[in-house]
Amino acid sequence: MIVLMKILQLVLALSVLVLVHELGHFLFAKLFRIRVDKFYLFFDAGGFSLLKFKPKGSDTEYGIGWLPLGGYCKIAGMIDESMDTESLKKEPQPWEFRTKPAWQRLLVMFGGVLFNFIFAILLYIGILAGWGESYIANRGNSIYVNDLAYEMGFRNGDQILRFDDYTPEKFYMLQADLARQTARKATVLRDGDTLDIYIDQNMIGDVLNTPGMFDLAVPFVIESVAPDSPNASAGLQKGDRIVEIAGQPITYLQDSRRLLADMSGTQVPVTMIRESDTVRMSLQVDTLGRIGVYTQLPGLKTREYSVAEAIPAGFRLAFDTVGGYLQDLKLVFTPSTEAYKSVGSFIAMGQIFPGAWDWYRFINILALLSIMLGVMNLLPIPALDGGHIVFTLYEMITGRKPSDRFLTIAQAIGMILLFGLLILAFGNDIGRLLR
């Protein structure tokens, strides 16, 4: 059921984003009186569609294809991913894309990306106005490290102050900040002392490919006891801090998990600090390796926005997201970082969706994917909008229009590059599933 929910969310998100993107091309084409032959959600591969109709007096066929891998807007007189060059052999017509001024063709090609960015901004404005902003601040909180972070020199309980000259604000962004800054030095607070950890640049690729470097270190301080806890009547109190279980020292909640899992279904001796006293008692561990308590968690930093405040904040959030994604792409195209190993396909995209429906998370992911789609389409690859934009700008600057033959060959090369990227992405996903 969880997998099905993730798949449904992925298909829905991609459908919405492709529709928005193609709508941008469509509306600019219509604005400049360019004929649009087809406007489809999903691909009608083999000419088969689930639904199609052509309004009376319209040149455009609207439809829903059967292959849920996107959609398309077929613009007359334009060389696109369909590689249909038959129409180009005919005499150019005034309603064709190729006969329009370069500035109009530029806006038609940029329309899809523009709509993706506008859509993301609107989503972020809605999120901030509807839910506000909540996050765990990095300042004052400590990390709990995995093997990679330990190898790099980080230790449980460290508070990360800076990566080079950059001060991280949000705790959950620490790993991304480390990679994006390609930091050479991390400054941490450890046991009251400030020290520097020098980062091996050869490990940046591992940072990108190893999730969970920095977990939030949570002291094992009891907030409350669950009503159905096997220890409901054991005498546990709010504020009790567990420091030892079965003779093993416990600094953070994470230290206890494997230990309790190995002792499931048994009674274990526990030592706690209660105010200034040391308290010892025996607690029952259930069959799932739990003692049935809730722990105190660091407070969330929250801010509510009015609609007027959410508008500029939504723009800032969108621009920050674009900047972060551009930094990610820079790493991907830097072979020494091995960031290309983190490139994923639809499988990886599906994993980021929650297993149950959550409007807040879905809209957040939708905004992020909209920006990713917009940025990716701006890459100067012939099969993408960015490639067409580059050729059009070349024409506007030099006054020389690339030939149809050149554009056809460039489109074919671009398609090969995209298929290669898709193979890499699927290969990475399959490799991760097998590990």
PADOVO-416400 format. One record per atom (N, C-alpha, C): x, y, z. Coordinates in pm, whole numbers, plus 32768, in hexadecimal, padded with zeros to 4 digits. Layout:
// PADOVO-416400
XYZ/...
This chain:
// PADOVO-416400
80527F888000/800080008000/8056807E8000/80C5807A804D/811F80EE8054/815D81097FCC/818A809D7F89/81C780AD7F05/816280E67EA2/80E780B57EA9/807E80E77E4F/8064817B7E67/806281A57EE5/804B82317F06/80BC82897ED0/813782597EDC/81A982A47EA7/81A082B17E0F/817A82437DCC/816E82457D3A/810182A77D0F/808F82A27D53/802082FC7D30/8048838E7D42/808F83AC7DAE/80BB84367DC5/811E84627D5B/817884087D35/81DB84297CCE/819884467C49/813C83EE7C21/80F584017BA1/80A484827BA3/8061849C7C13/801285177C1F/806B85937C17/80DB858F7C5E/813686027C5F/816E861C7BD3/819E85B37B92/81D785C47B0C/816D85F37AA9/80F385C07AB7/808685EA7A5E/806C867F7A6B/806486AE7AE7/804A873C7B00/80BD87917AC9/813887677AE5/81AC87B77ABD/81BD87BD7A26/81A8874C79E3/81B2874A7951/8143879E7914/80CC8795794D/805C87E5791C/807B887A7928/80B388A2799A/80D8892F79AF/81438959794B/81A98904793B/8218892378E0/81E789337850/819C88D17821/816C88D67797/810789467782/80BE896977EC/806089D877E3/80AA8A5B77C8/81228A687800/81738ADE77E5/81958AEA7751/81C38A7B7715/81DE8A7C7684/815F8A9B7636/80F38A59765D/80748A637615/803F8AF37612/803C8B347686/80018BBA768D/80548C217642/80D98C167648/812C8C7375FC/811E8C5B7566/81128BDB7540/80FD8BBC74B2/80798BF87482/800F8BE774D0/7F8E8C2074AC/7F938CB974A8/7FDF8CF47505/7FEC8D86750A/80258DBD7488/80848D73744F/80C48DA173D3/80888D617356/80108D2A7366/7FC58CEF72F7/80148C8072AF/80558C2D72FF/80998BB672CA/803C8B3F72DE/802D8AEE7279/7FD18A7D7284/800C8A1072DD/7FB989DE7336/7FDE896D738C/7F8D88F5735E/7FD388907328/7F8D881B72F0/7F5487C1735D/7FA287AD73CA/7F7587537435/7F9C878B74BD/7F468775751F/7F64879475AA/7F37871D75FD/7F9B86CE762C/7F7C864D766C/7FB9864376F7/7F69860E7752/7F9B85DC77D2/7FB6854777BD/802F851B77DF/8061849477C3/80778485772B/80C484207709/80E7840A767C/808583AA763A/805F83CC75C0/800783737572/805D831D7516/80BA82D27553/8116827E7505/80C7821D74AD/80F482117431/80AE81BA73D3/802D81F573A0/8013827373C1/7F9982B57394/7F1E829473E7/7F31824A7457/7EBE822374AB/7EAF8286751E/7E3682B17538/7E1C830E75A5/7DA182E275F2/7D9D83067672/7D2982E776C6/7CB6834776A9/7CDA83C17684/7C7584267668/7CB0848D7609/7C6284B675A6/7C8D8523754F/7C1385697515/7C2585EA74FF/7BB8863874C3/7BF486B57481/7BAE86E77421/7BD8875D73D7/7B6287BC73CD/7B648828741A/7AF388857417/7AD888BB738B/7A5D88D87371/7A36890D72EE/7A7C899372D5/7AB9899D7260/7AFF8A17723B/7B8B8A227273/7BBA89BA72B9/7C4189BC72F3/7CA0896672A1/7D1F898E729E/7D86893F725A/7DC888DC72B9/7DA588E37338/7DEA8894739E/7D99881B73C9/7DDD87A773CC/7DA0872E7403/7DCE871F7494/7D70871874EF/7D8D8706757D/7D76867475A2/7DCB863E75FA/7DB785B2761E/7E0685857697/7DE8850B76C1/7E3084C7772C/7E65844576F2/7EE9843676F2/7F2783BD76BF/7F21834C7724/7F5A82DC76FE/7F5682677757/7FDA825177A2/804582937778/80C9827E77B4/80E782F17814/80DE82DA7899/80EA834778FA/817983717917/81BE839E78B1/824983CA78C0/8259845D789E/81F084AB78AE/81FA85397892/81888569783C/81AA85AA77CF/814885E07773/818F8638770F/8145867576B4/818886C87651/8127872A7610/8165879075D5/811D87F7758A/816087FD7501/811C87CA749A/815787C37414/8139884473C9/81A1889373B4/819389157374/81B9890A72E1/8165893B728A/817B893071FA/81FB897871D1/824A8933717C/82C389707147/8338897371A6/8334891D720C/83A0891B726F/83DA888F7278/845F8886727F/84A28805728F/84A687E67324/845D877D734C/8457875A73DA/847986C773EE/845586927465/847986087486/843385A17430/83CA85CA73E8/8386856A7390/83D8854D7314/843A85A572F6/849285947281/844285897200/83CE85CB71FB/837B85CC7183/83AB863D7128/83F3861970BE/842D867E7064/83E386876FE0/8378863A6FD0/832F863B6F51/82F786C56F32/82BF87076F97/8282878A6F80/82E987F26F58/836987DB6F7F/83D1883B6F5E/83F788386ECB/83D087CD6E86/83EE87C36DF7/838E88176DA3/832188436DE2/82BD88936D9B/82DF89276DA3/829D89756D53/82B18A056D52/82898A3F6DDA/82DF8A926E18/82BE8ACE6E9A/823B8B1C6E95/81ED8B0F6EFF/816D8B526F08/81728BBF6F74/81248C286F66/812A8C976FC6/81028C717054/80B98C017064/80908BD770EA/80EF8B717128/81618B5B70E8/81C38AFB711C/82298B407176/825C8AF371D2/82C28B217231/833C8B5871E9/83698B147180/83E68B37713D/83E08BBC70F1/83668BEE70D6/83598C6C708B/834D8CE570E7/83458CCF7168/83308D3D71C5/83B58D8171E8/83B18DFF7212/842B8E45723A/84718DFC72AC/84F48E0E72B3/85448DC57317/85158DE273A5/84EF8E5F73C2/84C98E7F744B/84498E387475/83EE8E227413/83748DD87431/83938D457448/83EA8D0D73F6/84118C807409/84588C6C748D/84A88CCF74B4/84EE8CC87535/848A8CC275A8/84248D1575A4/83C18D167610/836E8C957612/83518C5E759B/83098BDF7596/835B8B7275DA/83DF8B6E75BD/84348B0775F8/84498B1C768E/844D8B9C76B8/84648BB97745/83E48BAE7797/83718BAA7752/82F18BA97797/82DF8B3677F8/830B8ABF77D3/82FB8A4B782A/83488A5978AB/83C68A8378A1/841A8A987917/83E08B07796E/83B78B74792D/837D8BE57976/83048BB979C7/82AD8B6A798B/82368B3B79D3/825A8ADF7A47/82C38A8C7A36/82EE8A377AA4/831E8A8A7B1B/836A8AF47AFF/839A8B4A7B6B/83278B967BAD/82CC8BCB7B5C/82598C137B93/82048BB67BE9/81F08B3C7BBA/81A18AD97C04/81E18ABB7C8A/82678AA97C8B/82AD8A8D7D09/82A08B027D6A/82AD8B7C7D37/82A08BF27D8C/82158BF87DCA/81AE8BDF7D79/81258BE07DAD/81108B757E18/814C8AFF7E01/81408A937E64/81848ABA7EE7/81FC8AF57EDE/82438B1D7F57/81F78B8B7FA1/81BD8BE97F57/816C8C517F97/80F68C107FE1/80B58BB07FA1/80458B6A7FE0/80708B1D805C/80E38ADB8055/81168A8F80C8/812F8AEC813E/81758B5B8124/81988BB78191/811C8BFB81CA/80BD8C1E8174/80428C5E81A5/7FE98BFB81F0/7FE78B7D81C2/7F8F8B1981FD/7FC88AD28276/804A8AB18270/80878A6382DC/80F58AAE8327/81278B1882EC/81998B5B8328/82188B0D830E/827E8B2A835C/83008AE8834B/832C8AAF83D0/83518A2F83D0/838089ED8449/83FD899C8429/846089A8847C/84D98958846A/8527895284ED/857E88EF84F7/85D788E3856A/86548934854C/86708996859F/86E589EB8589/8765899B85A0/87CA89BB8554/884B89798568/888E89AC85E8/88818A2C8600/88C38A678674/888E8A2A86F6/88E889FB8749/88C389C487CA/88A2893087CA/889F88F18753/88818862874B/88FD88138722/89018796874C/897687428735/895886D486D0/89C2869E8697/89B586358631/89CF85AB866D/89908548862D/89AD84BB8649/89D8848185C3/8A52844D85BD/8A918434853B/8A8683A3850F/8A8E83908489/8A9A83098453/8B2D82EC8439/8B4B827B83FB/8BD6825183E9/8C2582B38393/8BE682E88329/8C2D834482D0/8C5183C5831A/8BF283FC8363/8C0D847783AE/8C7B84608415/8C7983EB8455/8CE183C984B7/8D6A83C28474/8D6D838383FF/8DEB837883B4/8E218402838D/8DC7845F8372/8DF184E6834B/8E20853883C3/8E058508843D/8E37854D84B3/8DCC8584850F/8D4D857784E9/8CE085A6853F/8CC5854085AD/8C91856F861E/8C738517868E/8BE7853586C5/8BAC84CF8703/8B2984E38742/8B32855587A7/8AD085AD87A2/8ACD861E87FF/8B0B869D87C9/8B4F86968757/8B868710871B/8B16876F86F4/8B2E87EE8706/8AD6885686D0/8B208899865C/8AE7888F85E5/8B2988C7856F/8B0F895D856B/8B7B89AB856D/8B708A3C856D/8B7A8A7784E1/8BD98A448492/8BF08A7C840C/8C288A1383AF/8C0C8A24832F/8C5489DF82C3/8CA18A4C8279/8D258A4F8289/8D758ABF825A/8D3D8B3F8299/8D0D8B9E8246/8CD48C1A827D/8C3B8C1A827D/8C008BA98259/8B6E8B9F8250/8B368B6A82D4/8AD08BAF8308/8A8F8B858385/8A0B8B418366/89FF8ABE837A/89818A77835D/89128AA683BA/889B8AB48383/882A8AE383D2/87CF8A7183FC/87B48A14839F/875389AA83B8/879B892583CC/877588DE8437/87BB88628459/87AF87FA83EA/873787E883B1/8722877E834F/876A879982CB/87A4881182BB/87EE88328241/888488238252/88B287F382C5/894287EE82E0/898E879E8277/895E87278257/89A586D281F8/89A78713816D/8936874B8144/8930878F80C2/898C880980C2/898F88538130/89E688C88139/8A7988A0812E/8A9E8833816F/8B2888048169/8B5087E580DA/8AF887A18090/8B17877E8005/8B1487F97FAA/8AAD884B7FB7/8A9F88BE7F5E/8B0E89257F71/8B3C89357FEB/8BA789958004/8C2F895D7FDE/8C3288D87FBC/8CB388927FA7/8D1788C48010/8CE988C1808C/8D3788FB80FA/8DBC88B3810D/8E2189018127/8EA488CA8147/8EBA88C181DE/8E6589058228/8E75890682B9/8DED891482FC/8DD788C38363/8D6088D083B6/8D8C88F98442/8D4D895E8477/8D6B898B84FF/8CFC895A855B/8D23891085C3/8CC088D5861D/8CDE88F986AD/8C7588F186FF/8C838901878F/8C7C887687CC/8CE9884D8810/8CF187C6884A/8D2187D088DB/8CCC87A38936/8CEF87A489C4/8D1D882F89F2/8CDB889689C0/8CFA891F89E9/8D6A8961899D/8DB089168949/8E1F894D88FB/8DFA89598868/8E2C89C08826/8E1889D28796/8E8E8997874C/8E72894286EC/8EDF8906869F/8EB888FA860C/8F1D88EC85B7/8F0888E38527/8F1C885484F7/8EC38828849F/8ECF87A6845E/8EE987C083CB/8F5A87928398/8F7C87AA830C/8F41873B82B5/8EF887638250/8EA9870781FE/8EFB86D58188/8F058652817B/8F4486158106/8EE78628808F/8F138676802A/8EBE86947FB8/8E9986187F67/8EE985B07F73/8EC985337F2D/8E5084EC7F69/8E21851C7FDD/8DAF84DC801F/8D2C85268004/8D3085947FB7/8CB585DF7F9B/8C5085877F51/8C8285347EF5/8C2984D77EAF/8BE384787F0F/8C2C844A7F75/8BF083F17FD9/8B85843B802A/8B9C84BB8042/8B39850B808B/8AB5850E803F/8ABE85197FBA/8A45851F7F68/89FF84987F5E/8A4B842D7F69/8A1483A87F51/89F8835A7FD1/8A0D83978045/89F8835280C4/8993839F8118/89178374811C/88B183BD816A/88C783AE8200/8895840F824A/8895840582DC/8919841B8320/896C847782EA/89EC8493832B/89D884D183B5/897C852F83BC/8968857B8438/88D9856A846B/88C8851084CA/88478504850D/884685688581/87D1858B85AF/87C685E58621/87DF859686A1/884785BB86EA/886885778767/8801859D87D1/87B5853A8800/87478554885D/8768851688E5/877D8567894C/8792852E89D2/871984DA89FB/8731846B8A42/86C484118A68/867E84498AE5/863484B68AD0/85EA84F78B3C/855684DB8B27/851584A58B8D/8489847C8B80/842C84F48B84/83D484FB8B22/836B85628B1E/82EB852C8B5E/82C984AE8B3B/825184708B74/825883DA8B5F/820083938BA3/81F883018B96/817982E08B4A/8185828A8AE6/811082638A96/80AA821B8AEE/802982348AD9/7FC181F38B2D/7FC8815B8B2A/7FED81238AB7/7FF280918AAC/807F805B8AC1/80D680AC8AFC/816080828B13/816780138B7B/81C27FB28B67/81D57F4B8BCE/82107F868C4E/823C80048C47/827780468CBC/822180BB8CED/819E80B48CD0/814481228CF5/813F81398D8C/815480CE8DD9/814D80DB8E6C/81D780CA8EAD/824180DE8E5E/82C880C68E93/82FD813B8EE4/82BB81AE8EDC/82EA82228F28/833E82838ED7/833D82768E54/838882D38E00/8348835D8E06/839D83C68E01/836B844F8E09/83A184A38D96/8355850B8D75/838185688D0E/840485A98D39/846485AC8CDF/84E685E78CFD/854F85828D23/852785038D3F/8589849B8D5C/85E5848A8CE3/866884878CFE/86C984748C91/870E83ED8CA2/86F883948C41/8735830E8C47/87C783198C1D/882182EC8C75/88B182F68C59/88F5826D8C51/88AB82038C74/88E9817E8C6F/887B81158C62/889180B58C09/883680448BF8/88897FC48BFB/88687F6C8C59/88AE7EEB8C65/89457EFE8C6A/89717F658CB3/89FF7F7E8CC4/8A427FC88C52/89F87FE48BE7/8A30802B8B74/8A0E80BF8B7D/8A7281188B72/8A5781A88B7B/8A0181D88B06/89A2822F8B23/894782668ABE/895382FF8AC2/898383388A55/898B83C98A4B/8914840189FF/88F183BB8993/888283E9893E/881F83788927/87A7839F8901/873E833E88E5/876D82D48881/87B88300881C/87E682A287B5/883E823487EE/88868251885C/88DD81EB8898/888D817488CC/880E818B88EC/87BF8122892E/877880C588CC/876A80EE884F/871280A587F4/8740801687DB/87BB800587B3/87EB7F7D8798/87F17F2C8819/88177F6D8885/88227F298905/879A7EF48931/87317F468928/86AB7F1A8950/86737EB288F0/86947EC0886F/86657E5D880D/869C7DD2882E/87187DCD885E/87557D4C8882/871D7D148904/86D67D67894F/86A07D3C89D1/86087D3889D1/85CB7D2F895C/85397D308953/84FC7CBF89A5/848F7CDF89EA/84477C7C8A39/84867C5D8ABF/84E67CB08AEB/852A7C948B6A/85207D0D8BC8/85477CF68C46/85547D628CA7/85E57D928CA4/85FA7E188CA4/86837E4C8CA0/86967EB18D11/870C7EAF8D4F/872A7F158DB4/874C7F9A8D70/871380068DA3/8725808B8D67/875080ED8DD3/87B081438DB0/87DB81AE8E0A/87B182348DCF/877482898E24/8744830B8DF5/8773837A8E52/877883F28E19/878E846B8E69/870984B28E76/86DC84C68EF3/865F850C8F0F/868085858F64/867885FB8F25/86A686768F64/873886628F8B/8759865E900A/87E6864B9031/880085BF9069/879C85689061/87A984E3909B/87BD8479902F/87FD840C9057/880D83979000/87A383309027/875583048FC4/86E882A68FDD/870182288F8C/86F181B58FCD/870181358F88/868080E58F92/865A80A88F23/85E380538F24/85EE7FEF8EB3/85947F8E8EB5/858E7F298E4C/85167F478DF3/852D7F498D6E/84C27F678D0F/84AC7EF38CB0/84307EE48C85/840C7E798C28/841D7EAC8B98/84617E5B8B46/84707E798AB7/840A7E258A6B/83B97E658A17/83547E1889CE/83937DC9895B/83427D818912/83757D2988A8/83AF7D768831/83937DF8882A/83C97E4B87BE/84457E9987E9/84757E7C8861/84EE7EBF8891/84D47F4C88C3/845F7F638900/843C7FE78931/84157FE089C5/842880508A0B/83FF80548A97/838180A98AA9/834A80DC8A3B/82C8811E8A40/82C981AB8A78/832F81FA8A53/833382858A81/834582E28A09/831A83608A1C/833483C989BA/83A5842089EF/83FF84488997/8471849989C2/845E852B899D/84A4858189E6/84A1860F89C8/84F2862A8949/84B8867988EF/84FA869A8872/85188730886E/857F87568825/859D87E58818/8526882E87D9/850F88A68804/849F88F387D1/84B3891D8741/8445892686F8/84488956866E/844C89EE866D/84988A24860F/84958AB485F9/84268ACF8595/83C38B1B85BD/834E8B2E8567/83378BC2854C/82F88BDB84D7/82CF8C6384B4/82518C5B8460/81EF8CAC8483/81748CB48435/817A8D2E83DA/813B8D228364/813E8D8D8300/80AF8DB682DC/809B8E3782CF/80218E67828F/80338E5581F8/7FC88E6681AD/7FD38E59811B/80368EBF80E5/80308F3B8119/808A8FA580EB/811C8F81810A/81358F44817D/81BE8F1D81A2/81EB8EA28154/818B8E4A8134/81AE8DCD80F0/81DB8DE48060/81AE8E508021/81D18E677F94/82678E7D7F82/82A68EDF7FC5/83378EED7FB5/83848E757FED/83528E3B8059/83958DC68093/83908D508034/83208D407FEB/83148CD57F89/83768CE67F17/83888D627EE9/83EC8D7F7E82/84778D5A7EB4/84988D857F2F/851D8D687F66/85358CD27F71/84D08C897FA1/84DD8BF97FB0/84F28BB57F29/84AA8BE37EC3/84BA8BAB7E3D/85468BC87E07/85768C437E17/85FB8C667DE6/86678C197E31/86568C087EB4/86B68BB97F03/86B98B287ED3/86438AF27EB3/863B8A687E82/867F8A5B7DFA/866B8ABD7DA2/86B08ABD7D20/87478AC07D35/87768B187D8F/88058B217DAA/883F8A9F7DDF/87F68A5F7E3B/882589DF7E71/882B89737E07/87C689707DAF/87C489097D47/883389217CE1/885189A07CC3/88C089BE7C68/8945898E7CA4/8953899E7D28/89CC896B7D69/89D388D37D5F/895F88907D6C/895B87FE7D5D/898687D57CD0/8954881C7C6B/897787FC7BE0/8A0C88127BC7/8A43887A7C03/8AD288937BF4/8B22881C7C27/8AF787E47C98/8B3B876F7CCF/8B2B86F67C73/8AB286E57C39/8A9886747BE0/8AF486787B67/8B0D86F17B33/8B6086FF7ABC/8BF487117ADD/8C1986FA7B5C/8CA686FA7B84/8CCC866A7BA2/8D0C86257B43/8D2585947B52/8D6E856E7BD2/8DC985C57C02/8E1885A17C77/8DC3858E7CF4/8D4D85CC7CF9/8CF685BD7D6E/8CA7853B7D6B/8CA184FA7CF6/8C5184817CE2/8BBE84997D05/8B9385187CFB/8B0885387D1A/8AA884FC7CB4/8ADC84D97C3E/8A87849B7BD8/8A4C84177C0A/8A8A83DC7C6F/8A56835F7CA6/89D483757CF5/89B983F37D17/893F84117D62/88CA84307D07/88E284397C83/887684567C24/881383E37C27/879284037C30/872C839B7C37/86C183AD7BCE/867383447BBA/860783457B57/858283527BA0/851983207B5F/849483237B9C/848F82D37C1D/84E5826D7C28/84E8821C7CA2/851382717D18/857F82BE7D06/85B083157D71/854C83837D8F/850C83B97D26/84A884227D3B/843383ED7D8D/840A83727D71/839B83387DBB/83BA83257E4E/8439830E7E6F/846082F67EFA/845083717F52/845183E97F16/844A84617F69/83BC84807F97/835A843C7F5D/82CF84537F87/82B084008004/825C8432805E/823883E680D7/81DF837080B5/81DB830F8111/818A829880FB/80F782AE8112/80D2831F814C/804583448161/803183D2812E/7FB683F08106/7F9D847380CC/7FB084E28133/7FFD8547810B/801885BA8161/801D86358106/7FB9868B810E/7FB186FF80B4/802D875780BE/805A87708137/80CD87C9814B/814987938104/81668714811B/81DE86DA80DD/81CE86CD8046/815586AA8019/813F869C7F88/815687217F40/811E878C7F77/812D880F7F36/81BE883D7F3C/820388227FAB/829188437FB5/82E287FB7F4B/82CA87797F3C/8312872A7ED8/82EE875A7E4C/826F877B7E37/824287AC7DB4/828C882C7D8F/829C88887DEE/82E489057DD4/837688E97DB3/83B4888F7E00/8440886C7DE6/8451882E7D5C/83FB87CF7D39/8405878D7CB7/83EA87F07C45/839388517C5B/837788B57BF5/83F489077BD8/843C892B7C40/84B989757C2E/8522891D7BEC/852B889F7C15/858B88447BD7/856E88337B42/84EE88247B1F/84C788157A93/84EA88937A45/84D289087A80/84F289857A3D/858789957A26/85D7897B7A8D/8668898A7A81/86A089247A1D/867488A77A28/86A4884079CC/86868863793B/8612889D7922/85ED88C07899/863C89377864/867F898078BB/86D389EF788E/876089C4786A/878289457886/880789157860/8817892077C8/888B894D7799/889F89627708/88B388E076BA/8854888676C7/88558808767D/87EC8813760F/880E87F67592/87B3880E7521/872687D77532/871587657573/8690872A7580/863C876F75EB/867987C87639/8633881076A3/861688A07678/85C088E176C3/85A0896D76A4/861E89C276A3/867B89A576FE/86F689F37705/874589EE7684/8747897B7641/878D897075C2/874D89C97558/86C889C5754F/86818A1A74EF/86988AAE750F/869B8AD0758F/86B18B5B75B7/873C8B89758C/87A18B34759E/882A8B567575/88318B7074DF/87F48B187490/87F68B2A73FE/87AE8BAB73D6/87418BCA7419/86F58C4373F9/87448CC07420/87868CBD7493/87DA8D2D74BB/884D8D41745A/88868CD3742B/88F18CDA73C6/88BD8D227349/88468CFF731F/880A8D3F72AA/87F38DD472C2/87C28DF77339/87A78E837357/88278ED6735D/88948E99738A/89138EE27397/895A8EED7311/895C8E7F72C5/89AA8E7C7248/89578E9E71CD/88D48E9071D8/887F8EA67163/887B8E2F7106/88BA8DC0712E/88BC8D4870DA/886B8CDA711E/88078CA870D9/87B18C417110/87E98BB770EF/87F98B5E7154/88278AD67138/87C98A9070D7/88018A3F707F/87AF89F9701B/8759898E705D/86ED89677018/869788FC704B/86E6887A7058/874288636FFB/879287E77000/87E987E7707E/88288859709C/887A88627115/8826884B7191/87AF88897196/8759887B720B/872987EB721C/870F87A771AC/86E4871B71B3/875286C371EC/87CD86D871BB/883F868971ED/885886A87280/8853872972A3/88698750732F/88008713738B/87828711735C/871686D573AA/8730864173C1/876085FB735A/877D856C7366/87EE855573CA/885685A873C3/88C6859B7421/889585B574B0/8841861B74C0/880B86397544/87B985C7757C/876A85857526/871985147553/877384A17582/87E2848C753B/884084237563/887B844375EC/88A084C37601/88D684EC7683/887184D676F3/87F384F776D7/878B84E6773D/87728453775C/8772840076F4/87628371770C/87D7833A775D/884F836D7742/88C383437790/88B5836A7821/888383E4783A/886C841178C3/880183BC7907/879A839778BC/872F834478F3/876482B97918/87BA828278C3/87F781FF78E0/884C8207795E/889B8276796B/88EC828A79E3/889482907A5F/882582DB7A55/87CC82EC7AC8/878E82677AF2/875B821B7A90/872081997AB0/878A81397AE7/8802813F7AAF/886F80EA7ADF/889081087B70/8897818A7B92/88B181B17C1D/8843817F7C7B/87C6818D7C4F/875581617CA2/875880CA7CB9/877280807C4F/87777FEE7C5C/87E97FC47CB7/885C80097CA8/88CD7FEC7CFF/88AD80057D91/886480727DAD/883D808F7E37/87DC80277E6D/87817FF87E17/87207F927E43/87657F0E7E63/87CE7EEE7E1A/88147E6F7E2E/88727E727EA5/889A7EEC7ECE/88F77EF67F3F/88AD7EE27FC3/
